[in-house]
């Protein structure tokens, strides 16, 4: 059975061309421990990681590549920033479309989440935003693009209000990158948390946080340990990036991400157009199927290719199971680790069937999916 992959919101597939070969070459020929191995290969690894930092800094408009800290994913990056800035009893303003990667750290700390209301199509309602701030507010967290509705948020109102109150703004860019620009300096943001395995077409186990230098120099590191530097001291190094880079990093993944990001940067316009085309074809087809309701904004509004749907004629879990077992079509069903977003859409607790094409999804794959849905509902 031919595989049709429509779960790019979970992780992208296919990956960037040549990624597997690049990672294989590193594992077979170039393995080294950065800052810990006296070898010419260390220079090559350093150049890859240094180049990756520079590309990410350029992607997010940061003048401080040394203040970029690599993590396993956006979840770990959000944990690092939140736990570095927020304490028990603090208030944190969040959108109603946050992922559990932001909400669970807040719950674990014992911080109080103050929610920005959401419109029924997944967009933040900033009308009463100034009133949400108090003397206990310590941060603002905004998910730039929902992994449920696909809605891409206007970050400017939150950034302006956070700046006016002198409160750090933290942005979850996991779903928005790279197709919607997010500028660290333009938004005066404290941190942008990203992942490497979704829109950047890189390997799983890669991600990071792009920090303002003052934040990188002041927050408590989530993990500390060996850095290959200042080995005569048991204190955490004070300089960047070592301060936030304890332990051996996922160099295999970072070498792969450097390869993938280079490809994405060079082909961004084409990739964006392909994904947009897949979204429009899928959306238009779904609107013609009786019993299917698309939950979230239409393609003429700022949105990603994440398409959530509900069905009045059949259980969505049953539909997802049949799509996979009978047609080889891979999707995701449920609450997508974002119960708050589903509450704002009115799809809690059932959740939605989520279809998320990517830039390599073909017209034929979209058409086969639409045909399969029509057959199942018949």
C-alpha positions as CSV (number, residue, x, y, z in Angstrom):
1,X,0.0,0.0,0.0
2,X,1.3,3.4,-1.0
3,X,2.1,5.7,2.0
4,X,0.4,9.1,2.0
5,X,1.8,11.2,4.9
6,X,-0.4,14.0,6.1
7,X,1.0,14.6,9.6
8,X,3.6,17.3,9.0
9,X,2.4,19.2,12.1
10,X,3.7,16.3,14.2
11,X,7.0,16.0,12.2
12,X,7.8,16.6,8.6
13,X,8.2,13.9,6.0
14,X,9.9,13.7,3.6
15,X,12.8,15.5,5.1
16,X,15.2,17.8,3.3
17,X,16.8,16.1,0.3
18,X,20.1,14.5,1.2
19,X,19.5,14.7,5.0
20,X,19.9,11.0,5.5
21,X,23.1,10.9,3.6
22,X,24.5,13.8,5.5
23,X,23.7,12.3,8.9
24,X,25.1,8.9,7.7
25,X,28.3,10.4,6.6
26,X,28.8,12.1,10.0
27,X,28.1,8.9,11.8
28,X,30.3,6.7,9.6
29,X,33.2,9.1,9.1
30,X,33.1,12.3,11.1
31,X,32.0,11.5,14.7
32,X,33.8,13.8,17.2
33,X,32.9,15.4,20.5
34,X,32.9,19.2,20.0
35,X,35.4,21.1,22.2
36,X,36.7,17.7,23.6
37,X,38.6,16.1,20.8
38,X,41.9,17.3,19.3
39,X,41.1,16.5,15.7
40,X,40.8,18.2,12.3
41,X,37.2,16.9,12.4
42,X,36.5,19.0,15.4
43,X,37.0,22.1,13.2
44,X,34.6,20.8,10.6
45,X,32.0,20.1,13.3
46,X,32.5,23.5,14.8
47,X,32.0,25.1,11.4
48,X,28.7,23.3,11.0
49,X,27.4,24.3,14.4
50,X,28.7,27.8,14.1
51,X,27.1,28.1,10.6
52,X,23.8,26.7,12.0
53,X,23.8,29.4,14.8
54,X,24.4,32.1,12.2
55,X,21.6,30.9,9.9
56,X,19.1,30.6,12.8
57,X,20.1,34.1,14.0
58,X,19.4,35.4,10.5
59,X,16.1,33.5,10.3
60,X,14.8,35.1,13.5
61,X,16.5,38.5,13.2
62,X,18.9,38.1,16.2
63,X,22.2,40.0,16.4
64,X,23.4,37.5,19.0
65,X,24.1,34.0,17.5
66,X,26.0,33.2,20.7
67,X,22.8,33.6,22.7
68,X,21.2,30.7,20.7
69,X,21.0,27.5,22.9
70,X,20.3,24.1,21.3
71,X,17.8,21.7,22.8
72,X,16.1,18.5,21.8
73,X,12.9,20.3,20.6
74,X,10.7,23.3,21.2
75,X,9.2,21.7,24.3
76,X,12.6,21.6,26.1
77,X,13.3,25.1,24.9
78,X,10.1,26.4,26.4
79,X,10.8,24.5,29.6
80,X,14.2,26.1,29.8
81,X,13.0,29.7,29.3
82,X,9.9,29.3,31.5
83,X,11.7,27.7,34.4
84,X,14.5,30.2,34.1
85,X,12.1,33.2,34.3
86,X,9.0,32.1,36.3
87,X,8.5,31.2,39.9
88,X,5.8,29.7,42.0
89,X,2.9,32.1,42.5
90,X,3.8,34.3,39.5
91,X,1.2,35.2,36.9
92,X,1.9,34.5,33.2
93,X,-0.3,35.7,30.4
94,X,-0.9,33.0,27.8
95,X,-3.0,32.7,24.7
96,X,-6.0,30.3,24.7
97,X,-4.2,28.4,21.9
98,X,-1.1,27.2,23.8
99,X,0.4,23.8,23.6
100,X,1.0,21.7,26.7
101,X,4.7,22.4,26.2
102,X,4.0,25.8,27.6
103,X,1.1,25.0,29.9
104,X,2.5,22.0,31.7
105,X,5.8,23.7,32.9
106,X,3.6,26.5,34.3
107,X,1.5,24.0,36.1
108,X,4.5,22.2,37.4
109,X,6.0,25.4,38.7
110,X,2.8,26.5,40.4
111,X,2.4,29.6,38.3
112,X,-1.0,31.1,37.5
113,X,-2.0,31.2,33.8
114,X,-4.0,34.3,32.7
115,X,-5.6,33.5,29.4
116,X,-6.1,35.8,26.4
117,X,-9.5,35.0,25.0
118,X,-9.8,33.4,21.5
119,X,-12.2,33.9,18.7
120,X,-14.0,30.9,17.4
121,X,-11.7,30.5,14.4
122,X,-8.5,30.2,16.5
123,X,-7.3,33.8,16.6
124,X,-6.4,35.7,19.8
125,X,-8.8,38.3,20.9
126,X,-6.6,41.1,22.2
127,X,-9.5,43.5,23.0
128,X,-9.0,43.3,26.8
129,X,-5.3,42.6,26.8
130,X,-4.1,45.6,28.9
131,X,-6.4,44.6,31.8
132,X,-4.8,41.2,32.1
133,X,-1.5,42.6,33.4
134,X,-0.9,42.9,37.1
135,X,2.0,43.5,39.5
136,X,2.4,39.7,39.6
137,X,2.8,39.3,35.8
138,X,6.2,37.9,35.0
139,X,6.0,36.8,31.3
140,X,3.8,36.7,28.2
141,X,3.7,33.5,26.2
142,X,2.2,33.4,22.7
143,X,2.0,30.4,20.3
144,X,2.7,32.0,17.0
145,X,0.7,29.3,15.0
146,X,-1.8,26.8,16.4
147,X,-1.1,23.1,15.9
148,X,-4.9,22.6,16.0
149,X,-6.6,25.4,13.9
150,X,-3.5,26.5,11.9
151,X,-4.3,30.1,12.8
152,X,-1.2,32.3,12.6
153,X,-1.4,35.0,15.3
154,X,-0.7,38.7,15.0
155,X,2.2,39.0,17.5
156,X,2.4,42.8,17.4
157,X,-0.4,43.6,20.0
158,X,1.1,41.2,22.6
159,X,4.6,42.5,21.9
160,X,3.6,46.1,22.3
161,X,1.8,45.5,25.6
162,X,4.6,43.4,27.0
163,X,7.1,46.1,26.0
164,X,4.9,48.8,27.7
165,X,4.9,46.8,31.0
166,X,8.6,45.7,30.7
167,X,7.5,42.0,30.7
168,X,9.4,39.3,28.8
169,X,7.7,38.0,25.7
170,X,8.2,34.3,24.9
171,X,7.2,33.0,21.5
172,X,6.5,29.4,20.6
173,X,7.5,29.2,16.9
174,X,7.2,25.4,16.5
175,X,4.5,25.5,13.9
176,X,5.0,28.9,12.3
177,X,8.7,28.5,11.3
178,X,9.8,28.9,8.5
179,X,6.8,30.0,6.5
180,X,5.9,33.0,8.7
181,X,8.6,35.4,9.7
182,X,9.2,36.1,13.4
183,X,11.7,38.9,14.3
184,X,13.3,38.9,17.7
185,X,14.3,42.5,17.6
186,X,11.3,43.8,15.8
187,X,9.0,42.3,18.5
188,X,11.4,43.1,21.3
189,X,11.0,39.5,22.3
190,X,12.9,37.8,25.2
191,X,12.9,34.4,23.5
192,X,11.8,32.5,20.5
193,X,11.6,28.7,20.9
194,X,11.8,26.6,17.8
195,X,12.1,23.0,16.7
196,X,14.1,21.5,13.9
197,X,12.0,18.5,12.8
198,X,8.9,20.2,11.5
199,X,9.0,23.1,9.0
200,X,12.8,23.2,9.0
201,X,12.7,19.6,7.6
202,X,15.5,18.5,9.9
203,X,16.0,15.4,12.2
204,X,14.0,14.8,15.4
205,X,15.9,15.6,18.5
206,X,16.8,19.1,17.4
207,X,15.5,22.6,18.4
208,X,16.5,25.5,20.5
209,X,15.9,28.9,21.9
210,X,16.8,32.2,20.4
211,X,17.4,34.6,23.3
212,X,18.1,38.2,23.9
213,X,21.6,38.4,25.2
214,X,20.5,39.9,28.5
215,X,18.1,37.0,29.0
216,X,20.8,34.4,28.0
217,X,23.1,35.9,30.6
218,X,20.6,36.0,33.4
219,X,18.3,33.0,33.4
220,X,19.2,30.0,35.4
221,X,20.3,27.2,33.0
222,X,18.0,24.2,33.0
223,X,21.0,21.8,32.6
224,X,24.6,22.3,33.7
225,X,27.6,20.2,33.3
226,X,30.7,19.8,31.2
227,X,31.2,22.2,28.3
228,X,34.8,21.4,27.3
229,X,35.7,24.9,28.6
230,X,36.9,26.1,32.1
231,X,37.4,22.5,33.1
232,X,39.4,23.7,36.2
233,X,36.3,25.1,37.7
234,X,33.1,23.5,39.1
235,X,31.2,26.7,38.5
236,X,29.0,27.3,35.4
237,X,30.8,29.3,32.8
238,X,29.6,32.9,32.6
239,X,30.0,33.4,28.9
240,X,27.9,32.3,25.9
241,X,27.1,29.9,24.4
242,X,28.8,27.7,27.1
243,X,26.6,29.0,29.9
244,X,23.6,27.3,28.4
245,X,25.3,24.3,26.7
246,X,26.0,21.8,29.5
247,X,26.8,18.3,28.3
248,X,27.5,16.7,24.9
249,X,25.0,18.2,22.4
250,X,23.2,16.2,19.8
251,X,25.9,16.9,17.2
252,X,24.5,14.2,14.9
253,X,21.2,16.1,14.8
254,X,22.8,19.5,14.6
255,X,24.9,18.6,11.6
256,X,21.7,17.3,10.0
257,X,19.8,20.4,10.9
258,X,22.5,22.6,9.4
259,X,22.1,20.7,6.2
260,X,18.3,20.9,6.3
261,X,18.2,24.6,7.1
262,X,20.6,25.5,4.3
263,X,18.2,23.7,1.9
264,X,15.2,25.4,3.4
265,X,16.8,28.9,3.2
266,X,17.8,28.4,-0.4
267,X,14.3,27.1,-1.4
268,X,12.0,28.9,1.0
269,X,9.8,30.6,-1.7
270,X,9.2,27.4,-3.5
271,X,8.5,25.4,-0.4
272,X,6.1,28.1,0.9
273,X,4.2,28.1,-2.5
274,X,4.0,24.3,-2.6
275,X,2.6,24.0,0.9
276,X,0.1,26.8,0.3
277,X,-1.1,25.1,-2.9
278,X,-1.6,21.8,-1.0
279,X,-3.5,23.6,1.8
280,X,-5.9,25.3,-0.7
281,X,-6.5,22.1,-2.7
282,X,-7.2,20.2,0.5
283,X,-9.4,22.9,2.0
284,X,-11.5,23.3,-1.1
285,X,-12.0,19.6,-1.5
286,X,-13.0,19.1,2.2
287,X,-15.7,21.9,1.9
288,X,-17.4,19.8,-0.8
289,X,-17.8,16.7,1.4
290,X,-21.1,16.4,3.1
291,X,-20.8,16.0,6.9
292,X,-17.3,17.4,7.1
293,X,-16.7,20.7,8.9
294,X,-13.3,22.4,8.9
295,X,-12.5,24.0,12.2
296,X,-10.4,27.1,11.9
297,X,-9.8,29.9,9.4
298,X,-10.1,29.8,5.7
299,X,-7.0,29.9,3.4
300,X,-7.5,33.6,2.7
301,X,-6.5,34.4,6.3
302,X,-3.0,34.0,7.9
303,X,-2.8,30.3,8.5
304,X,-0.5,27.3,8.1
305,X,-1.4,24.0,6.3
306,X,-2.7,22.5,9.6
307,X,-6.4,21.5,8.8
308,X,-8.6,20.2,11.6
309,X,-12.0,18.8,10.8
310,X,-14.9,17.3,12.6
311,X,-17.7,15.0,11.2
312,X,-21.4,14.9,11.9
313,X,-21.9,11.5,10.3
314,X,-19.1,9.3,11.8
315,X,-16.7,9.1,14.7
316,X,-13.4,10.8,13.7
317,X,-11.3,8.2,15.4
318,X,-13.0,5.6,13.2
319,X,-12.3,7.7,10.1
320,X,-8.6,8.1,11.0
321,X,-8.3,4.3,11.6
322,X,-9.8,3.5,8.2
323,X,-7.7,6.1,6.4
324,X,-4.6,4.4,7.8
325,X,-5.5,0.7,7.5
326,X,-7.4,0.8,4.2
327,X,-5.8,3.6,2.3
328,X,-2.3,4.1,3.8
329,X,-3.2,7.7,4.7
330,X,-1.5,8.9,7.9
331,X,-3.2,11.6,10.0
332,X,-3.6,12.5,13.6
333,X,-6.8,12.4,15.7
334,X,-7.6,13.7,19.2
335,X,-6.6,16.7,21.2
336,X,-3.1,17.2,19.8
337,X,-1.6,18.1,23.2
338,X,-3.5,21.4,23.2
339,X,-6.8,21.1,25.1
340,X,-7.0,24.9,25.5
341,X,-7.0,25.4,21.7
342,X,-9.8,22.8,21.4
343,X,-11.9,24.6,24.0
344,X,-11.5,27.8,22.1
345,X,-12.6,26.1,18.9
346,X,-15.5,24.2,20.6
347,X,-14.0,20.8,19.8
348,X,-13.2,19.7,23.4
349,X,-13.2,16.9,24.6
350,X,-13.7,15.0,21.3
351,X,-10.9,16.7,19.4
352,X,-10.5,16.8,15.7
353,X,-9.1,14.8,12.8
354,X,-6.0,16.7,11.7
355,X,-4.6,16.7,8.2
356,X,-1.4,18.6,7.7
357,X,0.2,18.4,4.2
358,X,3.7,19.6,3.7
359,X,5.7,21.2,0.8
360,X,6.3,17.8,-0.8
361,X,2.6,16.7,-0.7
362,X,1.4,16.1,-4.2
363,X,-1.9,16.9,-5.9
364,X,-2.5,13.2,-6.4
365,X,-2.0,12.5,-2.6
366,X,-4.5,15.3,-1.8
367,X,-7.0,13.9,-4.3
368,X,-6.6,10.4,-3.0
369,X,-7.3,11.6,0.5
370,X,-10.4,13.4,-0.5
371,X,-11.6,10.4,-2.4
372,X,-10.9,8.1,0.5
373,X,-12.9,10.4,2.9
374,X,-15.9,10.4,0.5
375,X,-15.8,6.6,0.2
376,X,-15.6,6.1,4.0
377,X,-18.5,8.5,4.6
378,X,-20.6,6.7,2.0
